Amino acid sequence: MKENWLDNEWDDAFEDDTWLDPFREALSRDEGNIYIPIPGEVEKVRRVYRAMKELTADYDVAVTCKLFQPFLSCASVTLEGSELIFDDVAVFTDVAQLADNFEVYPLVNGNIRLSFAFNHMVTKVGRIGEG
């Protein structure tokens, strides 16, 4: 495990602005409200995603990140595998504290799913036409 798991380097999931696509799509459905992503909250999600990818790199675990889904204000980092093993418990507990919610449950296919949920990813700054 690298000691710089919380550094400012962007990994592949955040390399370009495609991570904003769900945000853009949600905005197009919203009736004139204007929202902006909260950078500190997006950074929490990025840190959890990056740490989980690194912690599980040696194991057969799928790590996914969803921003602004299922609602504009939400995000999640999800791990799924037949075993979830974390060799560095200190790093795991550090990043788990960044999430608003944390849950682990078995799936019918025999895998285990672990999810970190994040709320309050955006702030409403107004409505189109308000002045």
Number of C-alpha atoms within 10 A of each C-alpha: 12 8 7 9 16 16 9 10 11 13 12 8 14 12 10 10 8 11 15 13 12 17 20 14 12 15 16 11 9 12 9 13 15 14 18 13 17 13 10 10 19 17 15 18 24 21 20 26 24 23 22 24 17 15 22 19 13 9 14 13 22 14 20 15 19 16 22 25 14 12 13 22 20 17 22 24 22 21 21 20 19 15 13 17 14 14 11 10 10 10 18 15 10 12 19 18 13 18 20 12 13 16 10 13 10 13 12 6 7 10 14 17 20 17 20 23 19 22 16 15 22 19 13 11 10 13 12 10 7 7 5
